[in-house]
Amino acid sequence: MVKVRYVERPTLSTVEKIFFIDFVYGLKTTIRNFFRKTITTIYPKEKLVPPKRFRGTHAHRAKDGNEPPSFVVLAKFMEIHDYESRCVACYMCQQACPMPTLFKIEAEQLPNGKKRVTTFDMNLLNCLYCGLCVDACPVDCIIMTDEFENAGERRNQCVIHKDDMTERGISFDRRRGNEPDRIWIDDKAREKLWGQIEWT
Amino acid sequence: MEKVKITIDGVQIEVPKNYTVLEAAKLLNKVIPTFCYHEKLPIFGGCRMCLVYDKKWNDTIIACGTYVYDGMEIETMNDRVFDDRKFILEMLFTRHPLDCPTCDKAGECDLQNWGTYYGPQINVLPLTPYDKIREEEDWQSKYFEFVSNRCVLCLKCVSVCEHVVGANTLFQEERGFEILISPDKKPMDSESSCEMCGLCVDVCPVGAILFKPFEHWTRAWLLKEKVTYCGMCSMQCPVAIDYDDKKQKIYRIRSTADLMVCSGAYLGYDIFEKNRLKEGLHNNTQIPKISAIQKLSKVINENPLKTALILSPYCTNESIENALALAEKTGMKVSSTITLDLIPAITGFEEETGSEYVLPSENDIKRSKKIIVIGDDIANTQPVLSYIFKDNYELGQIVPPKDKEIYFVGKEIDTLEKYSPTHISAETEDDLLEKVENLENLIPEIDEDTVIVYSTSTLKGENAYKIGKLLGKIKNSTKAETLIIPVERNAYGLMNRMEKFYYLPDIFEKIEKGEIENLILIGEDISLHFTEDKLNEIFLKLKNSAVITPFNDGLALSTNIAIGSSLWAEEDGTVEGFRGLKQIRKALKNVEEEKDILKKIIDSVKLIPEALKNEEDIALNFYNYPHFEKQEIKLWDFGYFSTRSDNLMNWKMQKTIKSEEF
């Protein structure tokens, strides 16, 4: 059985009843915010730039000379031209993914014995943007960008492919490559924003 | 054997005196990491990974190379053992390039597995990936590749080539850290003695030796594994099929821990893709399978008593039973290609010995001291059988076994040359029969420890019957074991099931006389045994011809009706061969099995009452037919399948071009 607990209503004095004192008191926050500067944006006309570590649409970094040393060992087995996706089709992102079937990765062996990635598709309808694929990538290829407008009218618009991922990766690096990876603010600024922590 | 008592992790166990610590620990299901150890190979003791702690010696010892002694006390895992093993791995990782993302061994790599278990690995030397590059060694092969950087110097590949296959193709170059594995001659495919069995790839604990056609296409953990018995020849070797369940594609076929595989399965895994007949064909136009079956049953219904059915010895027992039920229902005449070679030889042998022929087992061959190969080179027709001639390493064997005395009676030695047998030359078929008749004078001391091996692909018809009689005579006088082995997978199963059958040239004569108008073939074996001109002549005389075959580029083009069927990795069933009755399991499921097609035909034909009354006695007379064709079986020939394999045919081309140059 559900027990219902009744709370006694506060008894108001006659003055309070006539002049809506409680009502005016409650409107205090509303009135104060009414004269403040607005913090929301008018979305389609104004857009915020998310922080660099935002987990948005996935992208592929290109072979641009900034590869980690691990890529150098792998590059001699791969047929990758400059400014192409540096994916080596190791399937590690798929291994790490909690929903592995959203990946479709295929590679082929060229007549000269080298490996070439033919397909890298991601069905973002199934993606939960956890970012585990980014952590798993041994060559720092798959990243998550600051782009977040990936809604589409049809299901096929929600699948991203190797080529457009590479384009997105190049543009992301060009826009935000020089930004520090993580923005640290000092303790005093943090206290000012969110107050002080009290340890027992 | 004398037994000793030892204690492993507090458990007392009694083992024979010649056991090593590792073998004793295996009895207790202890997991000890190894790189250079394999139970079928002699002890090498090079990797030092299997260190265990001996309490009495107060030191760590290698488990794979130390024999047990009475009162031994072993701890397979303690802090010291863990640290020692971790140190060994650190040493191995100082030079290992860590290119796992593109290495095809990743996922089934011993170094990766144990490196993770004893990890995390910290680089103890200030080496960058650039410093880890070793000298490269190009094998110049289309099939195998050596990546020197990844090698952990266990030399299992050299050992397996010498002690299991006997081909002695791989050698080590240089010493110590600079060891490179290299084939005896380059280019490897055409010049070296390599048999393309791929065992060096399978035993390699890391990705140092790779199978090129498999490279880069997929990753090991994405594939499903099905362990079954190989269907390329009658040896029934246990093999593992790695396939993609979603795409229904076989990526490779490899050996199991038994280390028994030859080029037929290892290179010939690509027969499942190319030129497959999925539906039916009617006069070379594609029709659905069901209407092809209807057309075939219409042909049978019209004139069942003038129809002949030729069975393939590659069918499973289940589809043979279905085909025989079909013949019984309709009164068709049954024959098979084994009536040319296997049945005459066995009939002759049984007539002479007076008892049923029993195949000698694998252990009989291993225990024997002398082997006499008669006719075709057995290392060409059944490559894995020749591994048994050499392989004698058994659990706990200290002294390497002595090589057997091997004799070869036949035309020319090809692959069997690896054992350098004593060659008794017999150029022609009559010469061979004469030599076999005088075998006891030519070869001294043929007794119970001798195995006589005869491949039925050597002789056909009357000569096969004669050699069967001669082998029976030798068996009677010397008690030597006789192995009469067919090339085809299920020839023994077919022979045991077929009761009333015709000699195949009799069927051909009946076709020429007009007594038979329709011919139904299962498989394409017939094209290997007769000349092409004769077959064309026969097909012209026939009113209707039909074939149930997996391929669309062979007899399917010269017959009226062709129905697509299954290959060996696509059907469940039982087969009888060298290892007896074995259950095979299918990997691919998208192809309709042969037995189901035959079942459908049985359901759609009429019962012919005359067929049941027909009790005509068939006189079997094995005579020589002028249109026999002798097939030269080489390492790359496996029935009618191997011509469909790109890998096998490319290898054949490289070898033959090389031999024409000289």
Interface residues (C-beta under 8 A of the other chain):
Chain A: P69 S70 V72 V73 L74 F77 M78 V88 A89 C90 Y91 M92 Q95 A107 E108 Q109 G113 K114 K115 P138 V139
Chain B: P97 L98 D99 C100 P101 T102 A106 T128 P129 Y130 K132 E145 K212 E215 H216 W217 T218 R219 W221 L222
